[in-house]
Structure formats: structure tokens, C-alpha cells
């Protein structure tokens, strides 16, 4: 009798049943959209021959708005056609941990004041405490700000890590980020008080040093290092600084067990040489780590995304170590971006649940999820060619502190090393977009690599999300510029994508590349129907007209489908409402500004810049956020569009109600009245900030007065259209 020796299963794949409902709904929705666009096109043609230019302009604008919305909906269908869920079985991995691959971890930071060093320290400590062989783990910190404050913080962290790592592993701690562990309810073990006191002393010392700006190392051996910093050592102009803070071959923890490697890297920067922002920093780490440790698996992390599960690397290995041939084509395993500190109903939609969770399950059912910046395990060789062309690099045997290794590492970190090479075009992270993560993932998949989306029950990583509206809008403005860079890049999904990717998968990348274009219909729908209502000019069919359903179904259907998906991914009803309001706010504000800035950049009238999102928490602002109050407080141009739209919707809705009470039926203007009321409901926090609140987070008076004045001017000028 023949006995089969089947290898234990490392992961499973489940296709979600709702994909068939999505497909049926897509068919019905398509028919409705075709009917709507046909009706509007027909009306436009009739207006061209029978009515005034004003009516033609209105019809043209409404047709444009609906065509853009239809295009956005069409390109998003790939996210819903084949949604899947995965599950890993790390208990089935080989028991012999010597078979596990080495792993290099890249943590990026850029500004010690917007990204406090203690935030990065907590991230590094949570990673160093992984349930993973420490002799196979190396952590690299990229300090793109070239700050002695950050280096000092990590020197202190290296000393504390010798106590923190054994504490976590001896007591089987789950929250291995010290700040998260000691902020939550925790069990008191025999040495808890001692370790907590050590952490608090380190935290006070680092924060005091950052506040003063002066570093005074206790150990004289570090003095020479800090002497490199002087008045000419700036974030945009400085030499390479590289320091091995922990060497796993020589440094042990308090129990005598080896420590993981911890290496500080600040690449050389010169004002005359483009440094390519975060993508450039990651490429330096790719080259430096290849020389020093050369692990086949790489984990990329933002400085504010700490590990929330010490067994996360084992989950990733379930895909990389799978015995099937298909596993060799996996370039990366992407985990979702999840955040701590977000209030229950996600006031600003800062979790981006559709982008980081819902859409990723759909992409995973195609050729794999997009790369979303942080919490991503890469196969190193994927950065050096296609699955069939690239080969594994040589193993690293020399000490990471040998003169030869350090000299070569310094050489590849110089500012002009990439000149005349394929770095950024065919090797490493790809240049050409401020959203280097999305663009790089797209380019890797275009080369034939696959990816996997891993969504475990316990979040693998937790990070900081913007706690005020201005920071969020600035972040999404930068993303808008970045995705437009991708849309018109040399290897754009609009030009090359259909040759390199499956049709539906490329549609999804087109949807991302043109992410900000819904600002066009949102601006039109936020202003035009309201101004028409103020002039009693109907622009939609009457409620009794059968064509009314053609307008109502897309609106109701889209909102209902998104509501179901949001709830099924664990969101609340109020959270869904806040998410759709945040989409409107972003479209009016950051997306509109992002598209405008991108156009000005291409016309060489302006230039786009990379701005680091602040991770500093204002206690008063945080309290208001927890109470569900939107934070304005600064005189930002980003607030003008939402304030103007809010005022027009309020006045139009009030006028429509008065007309209805005075003269009766508004059947022909019902849709416009509904849209104005919808705008008023979504704009309620803005009215509070403009007219009711007195705290520091209210809308600045200058913006309120100017917004009212601009809204009045729009009404005065509107007869040119109506």
C-alpha cells in the first residue's frame, strides 16, 4: 500500500461569496450609468440647437461630472470582482529555527521635531523583540534628517534593549512596544517595576535632550561621533554617518543571550544632488544592508508603526517558505496600515479603510495587493529584476564592524553613487513619484512578481494617524501629487499597464493613479445645483419623472454598497458616515489643491515638495478629537473650499425650505434641495467651527469672513451661467 507524505499546510485562501452579488450589482449599475449618460448627452445635444448658451454650459458641466464619476466607478470594479481572505498556520513551520531566513528591518525617519525620536525608538524596540532568532535579525534606522538627537536616542535605546528584550520574552509579553505596554493594562511581573523605571528614565532623558537640542553622551567613546555635527551639518547637506549600535556577534543582553544587530545610517546629502526623498533613503539601506548583513527577507517600516504581534514574521514566512513553486514569485507580503488612538468612529476617515483593507482583499484576488509603504515583508531579490532573471546575492560572512565592510557601506551611501546606474529605474525602489510605495509595487508586479495580503485577527502593526484635519489634508494633498506623478510617468498604468498586468488589475492601478479626479464632480455637485436652486432653475428630472430613478439609483446604490462593505470590515455606522464625509472634504480641499499644484509643477510655475506629516500630539487638540470635534485652528488655504461649499449649501437649503413653505411643491427642484440638505448635514462640524465654537480648534475668523465673501461673489456672478 502506498502512503502519501503530504507537507503540512502553511496558508489557505478563501474566495468570498459576496463577489457574485458584486458582479450582479455591477451589471445593473452599468446599465443605469449608460442610461444616465445617454439621457444627459441627448439633453446636451438638444440644448445646443434649441436653448441658450447658459443652459448648454450647465448641461455640459453636469455631463462632465457624471462621466468622471462613471469612470472612477468603472476603474474600481477590479477591487470587488474576486475578493479573498487568507489564513496562515505558523505552527506548521519547521521546528528547526536555523532554517529560517535572515531578516533585515528598515525603519525610516526624517525629522526629529515632527517625528519625535522616542516614537522611532519604540518602533525599533518592538521589532527587536520579535519571536525570531536574534542572530538572524538586523534593524537599520535611516535618519534622513541627519540628526544627532535621533542618534543619541538610539544609543540610549540600545542600552535599554538589553533589559527590554529578555523581559518581553521571559514573560511572553504581547505588546512589545514599551510605550504601548506601559500605557495599557499590564501584568506586574517580578521585574516590571524595574524595567518600567528604566524606560521612564530613558524617555525623560531623550525628550529633555531633544528639547534642549544639545547632546551630552555619558560615555566618552561617543564624543567623537557627535563632534561631526556642527552649524553646517544640516538635513539637506551633510556627510554619511553610520554607526553600529549593537553587534549580534559581540553584544549580549542581561541574560547572556545575543542581541539583534542595530545599525544607524544617515546617508550623505548634498544640495546639488537630488536625494529622491524616502525612496532614495530606502535604496541606500538596500545597498548598505546588502554589504553588512544581506538578509533575503526585508521588512520596511515607518518610524511610527510599531509591532503589535511578536509572531508577525512567522506569518510572513508561511508564504515565503511555502514549498509550492508559486511562492518563488512572491515579491512581498503586505500587512494593512492600522492605527491606535483613532476615536471609535474615525472622525477624519484617517484609517482609509477602503484603501488599506477593503480594496486590498480585492487586489489579492487578482495578482496581489498594492504596496502601501509600511508593514511590508519583501523578498530582497525582487528589487533586482524579474522572477526569472534575478538570482540570489552572495552571503555575507565578514563582521559588520570590519573596516572593509564599513568602508564599502559608506561608499554606497554617498550622494552621487547612483549617478549613471539603474537604481530607481530598474533596481530598488522606483523614483518618479512622491508615493514611491504604490509606484514600486506596481512596477514589481509589472515585472511578473506577485504579492500577498495578510490580515490577521490581531493587528500586526499599529501606527499614528493625523489627529487634526490640517495634517490629514496636507498628507492627502501630497498623495494626490504623487499618484498623478505615477499616472503620467514613463511606465504609467495608463500607457504600459495593460501590456504588463491583467486587465482588471491594471484598472485598479489606474483608479489609484487618478485618485484625486473625483474632485471635479464633487466641486460641481457642491456648487452648481445649489446656485441653481437659489435661482429656482431646475437641472434634474422631477420626482414623478421615470428618469428620476436613473439619477437616484447610482447615488443610493453606491452609498449602500460602501456601507455594507464598511460594516463587514468591522466599521461602525457612524464611522461609515464620517468616512464618506471625509471623502467629500478631501475631494473639495486636498485633491483639488493637489491637482492644481501638479498642473502648476508641470507648467514649471511651481514645484512640489515632500512634507513630513507631524507625529507630535497636542494634548488639547487630542482631547477635542476624542470628543468628536474637528480641528481647524490654523489659517490654511486648504480650509477655504470646504467653508465656501458649506456656506452655499446652507443658504441654498434655507432658501429652498422657505420657498417650499411659501409657495408649496418643489417637485422640479427636489434633487437640488436634497443635495443642499445633504451638504448641510455633512457640513455641520464646519458650521460649529465657524459660528459656535470658541476653543483654539475653531475655524479662524479670517477664513470664515473670506469664505462668506467668496460665496457671495459666486452668487453674484452666477447669473452668467443661469
MOJOTA-V746945 format. One record per helix or strand. SS is the DSSP state (helix for helix, strand for strand). FROM is the first residue (numbers start at 1). TO is the last residue. If there is no record, write none. Layout:
BEGIN
ss = <SS:SS>
from = <FROM:FROM>
to = <TO:TO>
END
This chain:
BEGIN
ss = <strand:helix:helix:helix:strand:helix:helix:strand:helix:helix:strand:helix:helix:helix:helix:strand:strand:strand:strand:strand:strand:strand:helix:strand:strand:helix:helix:strand:strand:helix:strand:helix:helix:strand:strand:helix:strand:strand:helix:helix:helix:helix:helix:helix:helix:helix:helix:helix:helix>
from = <11:18:53:78:84:90:97:103:117:134:137:148:178:192:220:234:237:241:252:258:261:269:277:297:305:312:325:330:339:353:376:380:403:423:427:436:450:461:469:497:503:515:547:573:619:637:667:684:701>
to = <15:50:75:81:88:92:99:109:128:136:143:170:183:212:226:234:238:246:252:258:266:269:292:302:307:320:329:335:339:364:379:384:412:423:427:446:454:463:487:500:513:534:568:602:626:663:682:692:720>
END
